[in-house]
Amino acid sequence: MSTQYEQSDPTTPSGSGSCLYDLLCSDSPHWDRPSDAESASWFIRKERRSLGPQERLERMLEESGNHVCADCGTPDPKWVSLSLGVFICIKCSGVHRSLGSHISKVLSVKLDEWTDDQVDSLENLGGNNVVNSKYEAFLPDNLNKPRPDSSIEERSDYIRRKYEMQQFLECNEQTGCGHHPHHRTSVLTLQITPSHNFSDKKNSEKQSRHRLGHKFRNSWVRKDIDQHKPSKKSNSLAGMVEFVGLVKVNVVKGTNLAVRDMVSSDPYVILSLGQQSVKTRVIKNNLNPVWNESLMLSIPDNVPPLKVFVYDKDTFKADDFMGDAEIDIQPLVAAAKAYEKSDIQEPLQLGKWVSNKDNQLISDGMITLTDGKIKQEISIRLQNVERGTLEIELECVPLTQ
């Protein structure tokens, strides 16, 4: 084996430069060293890896193509689709969220805490120019991309055609020319098939809760069909709403949750706001899980309730329902709007969501101004289940921020 390692590398630079090259590559195995064609980008990635995640993100924003929104061209984008690998503006980020996290997982450059692995994944996708060269490879000449001043309808139509239906995708061996998957159509077909017994109104509410976890795991696109039976037109309009801000939801912990396996459960939480949905990680074998996981959702102009669903993760069957709850976020949004331009810095109580027999609150949900941020802490009982509570922290971020 030693002989194999000592053989010369024909791709290694020759001359005096080889010493410097060998020194820089000395901490890498022989077979991992880059070729001459790759060495420049290899050294750049190596240098970036020594920086923190936030610094690396800022460096990426300075690259060609990343300084404007990948979808509408708005300068200085502060949001990222981690799953697609593009930097986007706040208006387009709302449409991306409405696609579902199985298509586009949206994070904030500033508000979210990034890990090195997440930045590595983003770098590997190549940035706006590389991704657009793929998803806009066959953009029709008579179709114009959205502009910074485009309406939400124009953005939504374009973004859905680009990423969800993949109508402009480049031809390759996997996709083939002329074949563009229509995710929404396939899901809608499954949902209206009579063999699923969705027409049974008596059991529709129970079925809807159990289907929600299963659909999220496979392909969550919109609200349950038993409650809303949208036509193809209304389905195509999903996400065509204006957003007034963002709500940052920290799912802190659950207490005394229901047993769904032999003696325990593997719980996770789904948050739904309008057409958007996000999901926490699964915590194995725990009835008192501590997630302490922050998730972000765009707030539609009509401010619907924040819906919370808890499920037990199963491998070989549909996930088991473990309770749900609704949180009225309108008081929080109203407080954020009222104090958006305020210079007050000292802690201040702005209002509260009062606990009573008509809601699931364990105690009053106080709305406070803390360090210039509008926050609310909520302890809530799960409904439609034998037991269980959740602790959640909310923070409202106005659109201007």
N, C-alpha and C positions, 0 to 999 in steps of 0.2 A: 504493500500500500504506500509506503514511504516514497517509492520510486515514482508512483503516479503523482504525488503531490509536488515533487521536485521538478517535474517537467515544465519547460518554459511555456508561457502563455502567448500564443501568436498575436493576440489582440492587445497585449500590453504595450504602451508607448515605449519607443526605443530612445536611446540617447540619455542626456543628462536629466530629461524630464521624467524618466522612468523611476528614479529614486524618490522623487516627490510623490509620484503616483503610487508607488508601493507603500510609502509611508502613510498616505491618506487611506489606502485600502487595507492596511495592516490588521485592522480590527474586524475584517470581513473574511469569511472562508474563501478559499481560492475560487470555488465554482460560483460564488455570488458576485464576483467582480464584474463591473459593467464593461461592455465593449466600447470601442472608441465612439461609436455613434450615440451611445447612451450615457457616456461618462458625465457630460455637462449636466443633464437633468438629474442624474444620480447624485452628483455632488450638491445640487440645489436642494433636493429632497433631504439629503443627509444634514445639511445646514439647518433647514427648517425644523427638522425633528428635534433639534437642540433648543428650540424656542417653546414657549408656552402655547397652549391651544388658541388663546385669544390673539396673541401676536401673529400666529400663523394665519388666522382668519383675516386679520388686517392686511397682511402681505398678499393674500389671495385676492382681496378686493382691489388691490392696485394693479393686478394683471389685466392685460387687454381683454375687453369684453365683459369683465366682472364689475366694472365701475358703473354699469347701467343695468336696469332690469332686463332679464333675458326675454321677457314676454312683451313689454310695452316700451322699453327704452328709457324709463324714468331714471334720472341720475341718482347716484349714491344709494343703492338698495341696501336695506338693513335686515333682510329676511332671506332665508335659505330653504330650498327644498332639498333636504338631506338625501332622500331616496332617488331624486332625479339629478341632483348635482348642479343646481343653478341658483344664482343670486337673484332675488326678486324684490319688488317694492311691496309696501304694506297693502295696497289695494289688490294687487295680484295675489298676495299671500292669502287673502280671504277666500278667493276662488279656489286656490290650491287646497285649502283646508276642506272646502265643500266636496272635493273629489274623494276624500277619505284618506286616511293615513296609509292604506294599502297601496295607494297610487303615489301620493305626495305627502311626506312627513315634513311639516314646516317647523323651523326653529328660528329664533331671533339671534342675530349676531351679537347684540348687546345684552338682551334680557335673560337668555338661557346660559347655563353653565356648560361649556363644551368640554369634551374629553379628547385626548390625542387620537383615540381610535375613530371618533366621529370625524375629526379633521382629516385623518388619513383616508377615510372612505370618500369624503368630499373631494380631496385632491385626486384620488384615483379615477374619479368620473370626468375630470379634465376641465371643469369650469364652463361658463356660458358659451363660449365659442365652440367648444367640442360638442357639447350637448345639443346646441342649436343646429350644428352641421348634421346631426343625426335626425332630430325630430322635425327639422324644417328643410330636409333635403329635397323634398318634392312639393314645396310651397307653390301653389298656382300663381301665375303672373298677375291674375286679376284679383287676388286676395291681398289686402294690405294688413300688416300687423297692427295691433292696437298701438296707440300713442299715449304719452303721459296724460293727456286730457280726455282719453276715451271713456265712454260710459261703462258701467259695470256689466251691462248686457253684452257689449262688444268684447270686453275682456273674457267674460265667462264663455261665450261661444267659441272664441279662438283657443283658449286654454284647454277646454274640453276636447276640441277637435285635435289639438296638438298632442296632448298627453294621454287622455282617456281613450279616445277612438283611434289615435295614432294615424290620422289621415295623411300626414305629410312625411311619414317615416321613410328613411332610406331603405332601399332594397338590400337584402342580404339572404344568406342561406336559411336563417331561422324564420324570417318573416315572409320572404318572397314578395315580388311585386304584385300589387293589386289585392293583397290580403291585409286587411286592417281590422283587428279585433274590436268589436263593439261590446264593451263590458256591460254597459247598462242594458242593452237589449237582451243579452243572455240571462242576466239576473232577473229581469222583468218576466221573461218567459217562464223561468222556474217558479216564480212567485204566483203566477196566475194559473198554473196547471191544476185542474180540478182534483187530481189524485192527492194533493197536499191538504185537502179539506179545509182550505182557508175560508170557505163560505160559511162555516159554522159559527154564527155570531155569538152563540152562547159561550163558546170556549175561546173566542178571539183574543180576549185580554190575556188569558193565561198563555195561549200559544204565542202571542206577540213577544212576551217577555222571554220565553225559552228560545224562540227563533233569533232574538237579537244577539245573544252570545254566539250562536252558531254562524249567523250571517257575518258578524264582525270578523270572526276567525277566517272565513272564506272570502267574502267580498261584500262589505257593507257599502251600499251606495246611497240609500235614502231611508226615510222613515218607513215604518211597518205598513204594509199594504192593506191590512185589515182596518187600520184607523184612517188612512188616507189612500184612496185609490186614484192616483193621478193618471191622467192620460199621457200619451207619449210627449205631447206638447209641454205639459206641466213638468214632466220629468226632465225634459231638456232645459227647463228654466231653473233647475236647481242651482243655487248659489248666486242667482242674479239679484242680489240684495245689497244695499249700501251698509257699510259697517261704521259704527260710531266709536269703536275702541276695541280693546282686548281685555280678556279676563284671564289672569294667571291663577290656576287652581292647584294648590298644594294638597294632595291627598295624603294626610298625615298618617292615620292608622285606623284600624277597625278593632272593635272590642266584642268579645262573646258572639262571634259569628256562628251561623248555623252549620251543623255537620252535614256534609253531602257525600263523603266517602265512608269508610268503615267507622273510623273514630275521629276523623278530622276533615279538612277541606284544603284545596289549593286555590285560594281566592285571588281574583283580580277585579279591577274597577274599570267600567266604561263610563265616560262622560260624554253627554250629547247636548249640543246647543244648536237649535235649528237643524240645518243639514249637515253639520259637522260632528265628528266623533273622534275621540282619542282614547287610548287605553293604557293602563298602568302595566307594569310587569307582574308576573305571577309569583306569588310567594307560596312555597310548598309546605304542606302539612302544618298549617298554623291557623288557629281560630282567633288569634289576636295579632294580626299582621301589622307591621310597621313599614309602610311604603316610603313616606316622606319624599314623594315624587311630584315634581311640578310639571304641569301640562298647560298649554296655551290654546285658547279659542278666541275667534273673532266674535264680537258682539254685534248682531244684526240690529238695524235701526228700530225694529219693533220690540226688541229685547224680550225674547221668549224665556221661559224658566230653564234653568240648568238641570238636566235630568241625570240622575246617578243610578247606575245598575251595577250590582255585584254578582259575579259568577264564580263557580268552581270549575277549574280547568280539568277536562277529561281528554284522554287520548283516543279512545275507541268509540266514543259516542258524543252526542251533543253536550255542551257544557251545561252544568246544572245551575238553575237560578237560585240566588241567595239573597234577594231583596232589592228594593229600589227606593228612590226618594226624589223629590223635586225641591229645588232651591230657587226662591224668588230673588233675582239679582237686580231688579229695578231700583230698589233703594240704594244699593251700592253704586250703580251707574249714575243715578241722580246726584249723589254726594260727590262723585268724581267730577262731574260736569260743573257743579257749583263751585268747587275749589280748584278747578283746573288752572286758573291764573292767579291763585292766591299766593301771597308771599309768606303765609304763616308757616313757621317751622316747628313750633312747640307742639307736643302731643295734644290731641283734641278729640273728644267724642263727638261724632257728627250725627249719629242716629242709631237705630237698632231695629232688627227684625224681631218682633215680640213673640215669645213662645205662648201658644194657646192650644186648645183642644182641636183646632182646625188644621194645624200643621204638625210636622214631625219633630220640631225642635225640642231638645232636652233643656236648653236654657236660651235666653235672649241672645241673638247674634249681633254683637256690638260692632258698629262701623266706626273706625277710628282713623285719624290722620297721624301717621307715624313716619318720621323722617321724610316728610313730603310725599308719602305714599298713602293711598286710600285702601284700607284693608278691612277684612271682616273674618272673624273666627266663628265657625259653626260646628255644633255638635248635634247630630241628627239621628233619629231612629229610622231604621230600615223598615219599609212597609211590605205587605204581602209575603211575609216570612215570619217564622216563629220567634226569631230573636235577632239581635245584632245592632250595633251603632257604628257610625263613622264620624271621624273628626276631620274637618276640611278647613283650609285657610284660603281666602279669596283676596285677590288684589286687582283693582281695576286700573288699566292703563289707557288714558284718553288717546284718541287717534293722533293728535298733534304731537305726542311724545314718541 
